[in-house]
Amino acid sequence: MTSTEPLAEFRTRWLPHATDAGLTRLVGLLSSASPLLIRGTFARAVPMGCLASHIAWNHPRTEHLDEDAGVRWLAKVARLNPATSAVILAWDRAGVHDNDLRASLLAECRREQERRAAAFDAEVEELVGAGR
């Protein structure tokens, strides 16, 4: 069973700062248990990186960075200490091989995608209604 601390941090501190492209990238990697999604280091070589690196490579403030993209994204965008991040600590234990953690993170990503789609639909509906 996955601890709630990494999931709470992921939901409240990571996902609000992930771009749609970063979120889509994580969904693809997590759902396929991709070997490009590594643990124990932020990046080996582009395109092999941890959760934070893949989000960072799809974020306008950090997309130009290589190996240190994940660290910089966590510190400067998500405002988390990479050394104490509950998500990083949990991920580094087993990464894609921790099926419970991977499934829980994937579920959080999909919920966030659904939330964003609903918010977009509501915004469009409001604009259309205002134009009548």
Secondary structure, DSSP 8 states (H G I E B T S, - for coil): ---HHHHHHIIIIIGGG--HHHHHHHHHHHHHT-TTB--SSSEEETTEE-HHHHHHTTSTTTTT-STTHHHHIIIIIS---TTT-HHHHHHHHHGGG-HHHHHHHHHHHHHHHHHHHHHHHHHHHHHHHHT-
